[in-house]
Amino acid sequence: MFVFMCIHFAKHPDYPALAAELGHTPATNNLQQRFWDILASKLILFCPAAGGEHTIGGQGNAFYRMSFAQPTYEEIRGAVRTLRECIQGFMA
């Protein structure tokens, strides 16, 4: 099973300043890398969908594809809980 997730990096508190300094795409890429580093430190790894930043939904969005093909139900619940905590912390 694949789940696609969209992160609205344009809603991150640092996005306006980064976009003004770097432009929209580099600002999104900067935040994507920071988000990836946080997730990787928690052993949550997934790949960008459609090559990273996508035009659907506007600038500042990034889509990710996650696979839940092998884990048990409890492993999925734990991963989703950790993912939620990472997203909430990152976007605060």
N, C-alpha and C positions, 0 to 999 in steps of 0.2 A: 504494500500500500504506500502510495506517495501522498504527501501533504505539501501543498505550496503555501508559503507564508510571505507576506509583504510587511516590510518594516518601513515605516514612514520617517526616514531620517530627517526630513525637513521639519519635523516636530521636535527634534532634539534641541535642547537649550543652546548648544554651541553652533547650530546650523546657520543662523543668520550671519554671524560674524565670519564664519568660515566661507560661506557663499560670497560675501562681500569681498573678502580678501582673495579667495582662490577661484571663484566661479562655482556654479551649481554642481557640475559633475565631479570636479576634484573634492569639493566639500563632502559630497555623498561618499566618494571613495575613501576619504579620510575617516569618516565615521564608520564605514563598513569595516575597515581594517581594525579600528579600535574595538568594535563589537565582536569581530572574529577573535581577537586576542582574548577577550573576556570569556567567550564561549569555549575556546580551545583550552583555556586554563581549567575549565570544568569538564573537559573531555566530551564536549558536544561539538561534533564536526558535521558540517553539511556543505553542499556546494551551491553557488549562485545559480539561479535558474535564468535562462535566456541571457546569459553573459553578464550578469550583475545588474547594473542600473537599467531600468526598463522605462519605456515611455508611457505605459499604461498607468493611469493615475497621476501623472505629472512628474515634475522633477523632484528629486529628493527621496524617491522610493527605490527600494531594492527588494528583489524577490529571491526566495530560497526554496530549494526542493529538499524535503526530508523523506527518508525511507524508513518505514517501520516493518520491514520484511522478516527480520530474524528475531527481534527481541520478544520477550514474554510480556504479558499485559502489565505486570508489576514493573518491569524495566521501562516500558513506555511511560507509565504513570510517573516514575521517578525522573525520567528525562524531561518530560513536559513540565513538571514542577520546577526543575532546575532551570529550564529554558525561560519559564515565566519569571522566575526570580531575577535572572540575568537581564531580561528585557526591562523589567520594572526598575531595576537599579541603574541600568544604562540610560534610560530615557528620563530619569528624574533630574 
